[in-house]
Amino acid sequence: MSAVKMCALCEAKKDFNFILFAGRKIFVINCHICCRPMAFTMDHHPKFTYEEREEVRYAFYKALRLQGHIDWKNKNIFDHANAHLR
């Protein structure tokens, strides 16, 4: 019997040392590839819903008080919708 490999972002949700923001539908962490804030959905689906996009904007601009533009394009991770603040 082989062990099922857990998704890297699902694993990141469990490590509170890396979480910058935890909302109702999204998490924000520092991306391990580019070291920029990255928001991603709690569930496996490739596109943000309207409500999730609003929560991403709230997390970046209001809760974390960050500046920059949101890059909504998935480049390396396709099982969770994700966005980077650039």
Order of alpha helices (4+ residues) and beta strands (2+ residues): alpha-beta-beta-beta-alpha-beta-beta
